Amino acid sequence: MSATQLLVLGVVRGFGRTHGYRVRAELLSWGIDDWANVKPGSIYHALRQLAKAGLLTASEIGDWPGRVDYSVTPAGDAEFFRLLVDALQRPEHRADMLSAGLALMPALSRGRAVEVLSARLEALQAQRAALRKNAAASHAAGLPPHLGELRAMRTRYADLGVDWTRDLLERVRAGEYEMADEGAEGFGTPGSWRAPAAPPVS
């Protein structure tokens, strides 16, 4: 599953029942074109594929020829949470998957978000320790000195990932952001989004 599919499931779930144009408009209102490789065509493709997989239901609207409305099935709701947890917890993902997870993080309870971010932090710390161990072994093996820049770069990114995740975890644990079990509109309860987003800019 891709970041696009996670985002589409999340937006359809938020509205409860909606169509492709509104999903696209909502995602564009989040500035998605700046942080995820989501094209208009991929949104409509994801809607069709998710419906084919039984994760969304699709129904045509009689008064709107050609318009198809979608809603999340119980299987789709379960898949949404599986993808959301995976996106936030596993540091191996591409940046767009983590970004999608962050955009939808308030769908989790605070306790669950703390669990997921704690697991991410542990994984990142383990990766950083392995990088430092491998760097020492490579140096001892007498590899060309300039290859040390590769190790230095990866270690710096690992440090950044650990520091950022620890900071986010501490803020979530301290009560920052309204989470699903605290009444976060549109995240805890499917179908609670009401106002449509502004039309997309072409």
LINTANOR-V863261 format. One record per backbone hydrogen bond with DSSP energy under -1.0 kcal/mol. CO is the residue of the C=O (numbers start at 0). NH is the residue of the N-H. E is the energy in kcal/mol with one decimal. If there is no record, write none. Layout:
CO_NH_E ; CO_NH_E
This chain:
1_5_-2.0 ; 2_6_-2.7 ; 3_7_-2.7 ; 4_8_-2.5 ; 5_9_-2.4 ; 6_10_-2.5 ; 7_11_-2.7 ; 8_12_-2.5 ; 9_13_-2.0 ; 10_14_-2.2 ; 11_15_-2.1 ; 12_190_-2.3 ; 13_192_-2.6 ; 14_16_-1.1 ; 17_69_-3.9 ; 18_22_-2.0 ; 19_23_-2.6 ; 20_24_-2.6 ; 21_25_-2.7 ; 22_26_-2.3 ; 23_27_-2.4 ; 24_28_-2.0 ; 26_31_-1.7 ; 27_30_-1.8 ; 30_33_-2.3 ; 31_35_-2.1 ; 35_37_-1.8 ; 38_42_-1.4 ; 39_43_-1.6 ; 40_44_-2.2 ; 41_45_-2.3 ; 42_46_-2.2 ; 43_47_-2.1 ; 44_48_-2.7 ; 45_49_-2.8 ; 46_50_-1.9 ; 47_51_-2.5 ; 48_52_-1.9 ; 49_54_-2.6 ; 49_55_-1.2 ; 50_53_-1.4 ; 54_72_-1.9 ; 56_70_-1.6 ; 58_68_-3.1 ; 60_63_-1.2 ; 63_66_-2.3 ; 66_60_-1.9 ; 68_58_-2.4 ; 69_17_-2.3 ; 70_56_-2.9 ; 72_76_-2.5 ; 73_77_-2.1 ; 74_78_-2.2 ; 75_79_-2.5 ; 76_80_-1.9 ; 77_81_-2.0 ; 78_82_-2.8 ; 79_83_-2.5 ; 80_84_-2.5 ; 81_85_-2.2 ; 82_86_-2.7 ; 83_87_-1.8 ; 84_88_-2.4 ; 85_89_-2.2 ; 89_92_-1.1 ; 93_97_-1.5 ; 94_98_-2.5 ; 95_99_-2.1 ; 96_100_-2.2 ; 97_101_-2.6 ; 98_102_-2.3 ; 99_103_-1.3 ; 103_106_-2.2 ; 104_107_-2.4 ; 107_179_-2.0 ; 108_112_-2.5 ; 109_113_-2.3 ; 110_114_-2.0 ; 111_115_-2.6 ; 112_116_-2.7 ; 113_117_-2.2 ; 114_118_-2.1 ; 115_119_-2.0 ; 116_120_-2.4 ; 117_121_-2.3 ; 118_122_-2.2 ; 119_123_-2.5 ; 120_124_-2.5 ; 121_125_-2.2 ; 122_126_-2.2 ; 123_127_-2.5 ; 124_128_-2.2 ; 125_129_-2.1 ; 126_130_-2.3 ; 127_131_-2.3 ; 128_132_-2.1 ; 129_133_-2.6 ; 130_134_-2.4 ; 131_135_-1.9 ; 132_136_-2.0 ; 133_137_-2.6 ; 134_138_-2.2 ; 135_139_-2.0 ; 136_140_-1.5 ; 137_142_-1.5 ; 138_141_-1.2 ; 143_146_-1.5 ; 144_147_-1.9 ; 145_148_-1.8 ; 146_150_-1.3 ; 147_151_-2.6 ; 148_152_-2.6 ; 149_153_-2.3 ; 150_154_-2.3 ; 151_155_-2.3 ; 152_156_-2.3 ; 153_157_-2.1 ; 154_158_-2.6 ; 155_159_-2.5 ; 156_160_-2.6 ; 157_161_-2.3 ; 158_162_-2.7 ; 159_163_-2.9 ; 160_164_-2.2 ; 161_165_-2.5 ; 162_166_-2.2 ; 163_167_-2.5 ; 164_168_-2.8 ; 165_169_-2.4 ; 166_170_-2.1 ; 167_171_-2.8 ; 168_172_-2.7 ; 169_173_-1.7 ; 170_175_-2.7 ; 171_174_-1.2 ; 178_181_-2.2 ; 178_183_-1.5 ; 179_182_-1.2 ; 183_186_-1.8 ; 183_187_-1.6 ; 188_191_-1.4
